[in-house]
């Protein structure tokens, strides 16, 4: 499998992404600007901690690890975020640009829960300045102290997809905002998709398939949730083109979604209703109430409270699990042990990406 798109999202403060560097499409976006070095050499994992309580006000960070890490390891570099900003979502493109969602806490009266997307140059380290920041009233990404960024994705043209609640006409609606690759400052999105008829579902992790179709993990406060699929040309207030949900899917508590370069769909499944947590794989093009083609579940998997997940170009599956990251091989199925378990004294928080 060759993953040709970036996937990213979050659940309970946890976010996971895998991006490849070996496909024709896949979140490529030009670098430039300041705030970095020469970019990562070889595969790297990026994890946000949120927040670092030794600073006042707290500081969020992006930590870099080798993607071959196993066991308890220390980061090789750290990017410190702006003071008082909470990171929500993380993506990385093949050139090493880092994309992270930022939220000013709603208890700041001046912010009203303002949101932003920060872009850091390859190799950024320390108190680096973002090379671009998408923020302001025109973005539609903040307000009313209720908004948050649930997921980020970047396509092969550098367009940035944001899964969140949107401010529209004085109302808050779940949806997807798409910003062009050059977006900077207080700019309106190039496209907005408002999710209709899903008042009980919250937007979560977001993924793109090779054809540009958009997959959103619509998480339910109670119940299994659903994967909403929007065609690449969707715009405005429209229902999803199709939905993946139903008892045959074995989705009982949806917490994350990813899509590989062949279009196969991966789901992180919680332990609602006494069912074992699991990772489910569906064949490309699956919609409706269909059964998965592969299930990873059981005591040997170490899955306890899974979060977001993604798949790399070799077919390895990465899933956030409580305070660590579990990596499963491309052939793992059933009650399979993870190929690696990655933890750190500095991990215990929120988002992860691998380049």
C-alpha positions as CSV (number, residue, x, y, z in Angstrom):
1,X,0.0,0.0,0.0
2,X,1.2,3.5,-0.7
3,X,-0.5,6.2,1.4
4,X,-0.9,9.2,-0.9
5,X,-2.7,11.6,1.4
6,X,-2.3,13.0,4.9
7,X,-4.7,12.1,7.6
8,X,-5.1,13.7,10.9
9,X,-7.6,14.1,13.7
10,X,-8.2,14.1,17.4
11,X,-10.2,12.5,20.1
12,X,-10.0,13.4,23.8
13,X,-6.9,15.4,23.0
14,X,-5.3,12.6,21.0
15,X,-4.5,12.9,17.4
16,X,-2.7,10.6,14.9
17,X,-1.4,11.0,11.4
18,X,0.8,9.1,9.0
19,X,2.2,10.7,5.9
20,X,4.3,9.0,3.3
21,X,7.1,10.3,1.1
22,X,6.9,7.6,-1.7
23,X,3.7,8.4,-3.6
24,X,2.7,10.7,-6.3
25,X,0.2,12.7,-4.3
26,X,0.2,12.9,-0.6
27,X,0.2,16.2,1.2
28,X,3.1,17.7,-0.6
29,X,3.5,21.4,0.2
30,X,6.4,23.7,-0.5
31,X,8.6,24.8,2.3
32,X,10.3,28.1,2.7
33,X,10.5,30.9,5.2
34,X,12.3,30.8,8.6
35,X,12.1,28.8,11.8
36,X,13.9,25.6,10.8
37,X,16.9,23.7,9.8
38,X,17.4,21.3,6.9
39,X,14.3,19.2,7.7
40,X,14.2,15.6,9.0
41,X,16.5,12.9,7.6
42,X,14.6,9.7,7.4
43,X,11.2,8.8,8.9
44,X,10.3,10.8,12.0
45,X,7.4,10.8,14.5
46,X,6.0,14.1,15.7
47,X,4.0,14.3,19.0
48,X,2.4,17.2,20.7
49,X,2.4,17.7,24.4
50,X,-0.4,19.8,25.6
51,X,0.4,21.7,27.8
52,X,3.8,21.8,29.4
53,X,2.8,22.7,32.9
54,X,6.3,23.9,34.0
55,X,5.6,27.1,32.0
56,X,3.2,29.8,33.1
57,X,1.1,30.2,31.0
58,X,1.4,26.6,29.8
59,X,3.3,25.9,26.6
60,X,2.3,23.3,24.0
61,X,5.1,21.5,22.2
62,X,5.8,19.3,19.2
63,X,8.3,16.6,19.9
64,X,10.3,14.7,17.3
65,X,11.2,10.9,17.5
66,X,12.5,8.4,15.1
67,X,9.6,6.4,13.6
68,X,11.6,3.2,14.3
69,X,11.4,4.0,18.1
70,X,10.4,1.2,20.4
71,X,10.0,1.4,24.2
72,X,10.6,4.5,26.3
73,X,12.6,7.1,24.3
74,X,13.5,10.8,24.5
75,X,12.7,13.3,21.8
76,X,15.4,14.4,19.4
77,X,14.0,17.9,19.0
78,X,11.2,20.0,20.4
79,X,9.2,22.9,18.9
80,X,7.7,25.2,21.5
81,X,4.3,26.8,20.7
82,X,3.2,30.3,21.4
83,X,2.4,31.1,25.0
84,X,-1.2,30.2,26.0
85,X,-2.0,28.3,22.9
86,X,-3.4,24.8,23.1
87,X,-2.4,22.5,20.2
88,X,-5.4,20.7,18.5
89,X,-4.4,18.5,15.6
90,X,-1.1,17.9,13.8
91,X,0.0,17.1,10.2
92,X,3.3,16.9,8.4
93,X,3.9,17.0,4.6
94,X,6.6,15.2,2.7
95,X,8.9,18.2,2.8
96,X,8.7,18.3,6.6
97,X,6.4,21.3,7.0
98,X,4.4,20.9,10.2
99,X,0.7,22.0,10.5
100,X,-0.9,22.3,13.9
101,X,-4.2,23.6,15.1
102,X,-4.1,26.1,17.9
103,X,-6.7,27.2,20.3
104,X,-6.8,30.1,22.7
105,X,-8.6,28.9,25.9
106,X,-12.2,30.0,26.1
107,X,-11.5,31.4,29.6
108,X,-9.6,34.2,27.9
109,X,-12.4,36.8,27.4
110,X,-10.7,38.5,24.5
111,X,-10.4,35.3,22.5
112,X,-13.9,33.9,22.6
113,X,-12.2,30.5,21.9
114,X,-10.3,31.7,18.8
115,X,-8.8,29.1,16.6
116,X,-5.8,29.1,14.2
117,X,-3.7,26.9,12.0
118,X,0.1,27.3,12.4
119,X,2.6,26.1,9.8
120,X,6.2,25.5,10.9
121,X,9.1,25.1,8.4
122,X,11.0,21.8,8.1
123,X,13.5,21.2,10.9
124,X,12.0,23.8,13.2
125,X,13.2,23.5,16.8
126,X,12.9,25.4,20.0
127,X,10.9,28.7,20.1
128,X,10.5,28.7,16.3
129,X,8.1,31.2,14.7
130,X,5.5,29.7,12.4
131,X,6.1,30.7,8.7
132,X,2.3,31.1,8.3
133,X,-0.7,31.5,10.6
134,X,-4.3,31.2,9.4
135,X,-6.4,33.0,12.0
136,X,-9.1,35.6,12.3
137,X,-12.8,36.2,12.0
138,X,-12.8,35.6,8.2
139,X,-11.7,32.0,8.7
140,X,-14.9,31.0,10.4
141,X,-12.9,28.8,12.8
142,X,-13.5,30.4,16.1
143,X,-16.0,32.0,18.5
144,X,-18.6,31.4,21.1
145,X,-16.1,29.6,23.4
146,X,-17.4,26.2,21.9
147,X,-15.2,25.7,18.9
148,X,-12.2,23.4,18.5
149,X,-10.2,21.9,15.7
150,X,-10.9,18.2,15.5
151,X,-8.7,17.2,12.6
152,X,-6.4,18.4,9.8
153,X,-5.4,17.0,6.4
154,X,-3.2,18.3,3.6
155,X,-3.7,17.2,0.0
156,X,-1.1,16.9,-2.8
157,X,-1.6,20.5,-3.9
158,X,-1.0,21.8,-0.4
159,X,-4.7,22.6,0.4
160,X,-5.4,22.4,4.1
161,X,-8.6,20.7,5.3
162,X,-9.9,21.5,8.8
163,X,-12.5,19.5,10.6
164,X,-14.3,21.6,13.2
165,X,-17.4,23.4,14.2
166,X,-17.9,26.5,12.0
167,X,-19.3,29.9,12.8
168,X,-22.0,30.6,10.2
169,X,-24.5,33.4,10.5
170,X,-24.2,33.5,14.3
171,X,-24.7,29.7,14.6
172,X,-22.2,26.9,15.2
173,X,-22.4,24.0,12.7
174,X,-20.1,21.0,12.2
175,X,-18.2,21.1,8.9
176,X,-15.0,21.1,6.9
177,X,-13.1,24.2,5.8
178,X,-10.6,24.1,3.0
179,X,-7.8,26.7,2.8
180,X,-5.5,27.1,-0.3
181,X,-1.8,26.3,0.0
182,X,-0.9,30.0,0.2
183,X,-3.5,30.9,2.9
184,X,-2.0,33.2,5.5
185,X,-3.6,35.6,8.0
186,X,-7.2,36.5,8.3
187,X,-8.5,34.8,5.2
188,X,-11.8,33.1,4.2
189,X,-11.6,29.4,3.2
190,X,-11.8,28.5,-0.5
191,X,-14.5,26.0,0.3
192,X,-16.8,25.1,3.2
193,X,-18.8,21.9,3.5
194,X,-21.5,22.1,6.2
195,X,-22.5,18.7,7.6
196,X,-26.3,18.6,7.6
197,X,-28.6,16.2,9.4
198,X,-26.0,15.1,11.9
199,X,-26.9,17.2,15.0
200,X,-25.9,14.3,17.3
201,X,-22.5,13.8,15.7
202,X,-19.3,15.7,16.3
203,X,-16.7,16.0,13.6
204,X,-13.5,14.1,14.4
205,X,-10.5,12.8,12.5
206,X,-10.4,13.6,8.8
207,X,-8.8,11.7,5.9
208,X,-8.5,12.0,2.1
209,X,-8.4,9.1,-0.4
210,X,-6.4,9.2,-3.7
211,X,-9.4,10.6,-5.6
212,X,-9.7,13.5,-3.1
213,X,-12.9,12.2,-1.4
214,X,-13.1,13.3,2.2
215,X,-13.7,10.9,5.1
216,X,-14.9,12.3,8.5
217,X,-15.2,10.4,11.7
218,X,-18.5,11.6,13.0
219,X,-18.3,10.8,16.7
220,X,-21.5,10.3,18.7
221,X,-21.9,11.3,22.3
222,X,-23.8,8.0,22.7
223,X,-23.9,5.3,20.1
224,X,-21.5,4.0,17.5
225,X,-21.0,7.1,15.3
226,X,-20.5,7.0,11.5
227,X,-17.9,7.7,8.8
228,X,-19.3,10.4,6.5
229,X,-17.9,10.4,3.0
230,X,-18.0,13.6,0.9
231,X,-17.1,13.7,-2.8
232,X,-14.1,15.8,-3.7
233,X,-16.3,18.4,-5.3
234,X,-18.7,18.8,-2.4
235,X,-19.4,22.3,-1.3
236,X,-22.0,24.2,0.8
237,X,-24.7,22.7,2.9
238,X,-24.9,19.1,1.6
239,X,-25.5,15.6,3.0
240,X,-22.6,13.2,2.7
241,X,-22.2,11.4,-0.6
242,X,-22.3,8.1,1.3
243,X,-21.9,6.8,4.9
244,X,-20.1,3.8,6.4
245,X,-22.1,2.6,9.5
246,X,-24.3,-0.2,10.8
247,X,-24.1,-3.3,12.9
248,X,-22.3,-5.4,10.2
249,X,-19.4,-2.9,10.2
250,X,-18.7,-3.8,13.9
251,X,-18.2,-0.1,14.6
252,X,-19.5,0.3,18.1
253,X,-17.5,3.4,19.2
254,X,-15.9,5.3,16.4
255,X,-12.8,7.1,17.4
256,X,-10.7,7.5,14.3
257,X,-10.5,7.0,10.5
258,X,-7.6,6.7,8.0
259,X,-7.4,5.8,4.3
260,X,-4.4,4.3,2.5
261,X,-3.1,4.9,-1.0
262,X,-5.3,2.1,-2.4
263,X,-8.4,3.6,-0.9
264,X,-8.8,1.0,1.9
265,X,-10.4,2.4,5.0
266,X,-9.2,1.9,8.6
267,X,-11.2,2.5,11.7
268,X,-10.2,2.8,15.4
269,X,-13.0,1.3,17.5
270,X,-13.5,1.9,21.2
271,X,-14.8,-0.4,23.9
272,X,-18.3,0.8,24.2
273,X,-20.9,-1.7,25.4
274,X,-18.4,-4.1,26.7
275,X,-17.0,-4.9,23.2
276,X,-13.2,-5.2,22.9
277,X,-11.5,-2.2,21.3
278,X,-10.3,-2.9,17.8
279,X,-8.9,-1.8,14.5
280,X,-11.1,-2.5,11.5
281,X,-10.1,-2.4,7.8
282,X,-12.7,-2.0,5.0
283,X,-12.0,-2.5,1.3
284,X,-11.8,0.5,-0.9
285,X,-15.1,2.0,-1.8
286,X,-17.0,0.4,1.1
287,X,-20.2,2.2,2.1
288,X,-23.3,1.4,4.0
289,X,-23.6,-1.5,6.4
290,X,-20.7,-3.8,5.3
291,X,-18.4,-6.1,7.2
292,X,-14.7,-5.3,7.6
293,X,-12.1,-7.4,5.7
294,X,-9.7,-7.4,8.7
295,X,-10.0,-7.0,12.4
296,X,-7.2,-6.5,15.0
297,X,-8.5,-7.1,18.5
298,X,-7.8,-9.1,21.7
299,X,-5.6,-9.0,24.8
300,X,-2.3,-9.4,22.9
301,X,-2.9,-6.2,21.0
302,X,-2.6,-4.1,24.1
303,X,-5.5,-1.9,22.8
304,X,-7.1,-0.3,25.9
305,X,-8.4,3.1,24.9
306,X,-7.5,3.7,21.3
307,X,-7.6,7.1,19.7
308,X,-6.8,8.2,16.1
309,X,-4.9,6.0,13.7
310,X,-3.2,6.1,10.3
311,X,-1.3,3.9,7.9
312,X,2.1,4.4,6.3
313,X,3.3,3.6,2.8
314,X,4.5,0.1,3.9
315,X,1.1,-0.7,5.4
316,X,2.1,-0.3,9.1
317,X,-0.8,0.9,11.2
318,X,-0.2,3.4,14.0
319,X,-2.8,4.0,16.7
320,X,-2.8,6.2,19.8
321,X,-3.6,4.1,22.9
322,X,-3.9,5.8,26.2
323,X,-0.4,7.2,26.9
324,X,1.5,5.3,24.2
325,X,1.6,4.6,20.5
326,X,1.0,1.1,19.1
327,X,2.4,0.0,15.8
328,X,1.0,-3.0,13.9
329,X,2.6,-4.7,11.0
330,X,0.9,-4.8,7.6
331,X,0.0,-8.5,8.1
332,X,-1.3,-8.2,11.7
333,X,-4.7,-9.6,12.2
334,X,-6.8,-11.0,15.0
335,X,-5.3,-11.1,18.4
336,X,-1.9,-9.9,17.2
337,X,0.8,-8.2,19.4
338,X,2.0,-4.8,18.3
339,X,5.3,-4.6,16.3
340,X,6.4,-1.7,18.5
341,X,5.1,0.2,21.6
342,X,6.4,3.8,21.8
343,X,6.3,5.8,25.0
344,X,8.2,8.7,26.6
345,X,8.2,10.5,29.9
346,X,7.2,13.6,27.8
347,X,4.3,11.8,26.1
348,X,0.9,11.7,27.8
349,X,-1.0,14.0,25.7
350,X,-2.4,14.8,22.3
351,X,-1.3,14.5,18.7
352,X,1.1,12.4,16.5
353,X,2.3,12.5,12.9
354,X,4.9,10.4,11.1
355,X,6.8,11.5,7.9
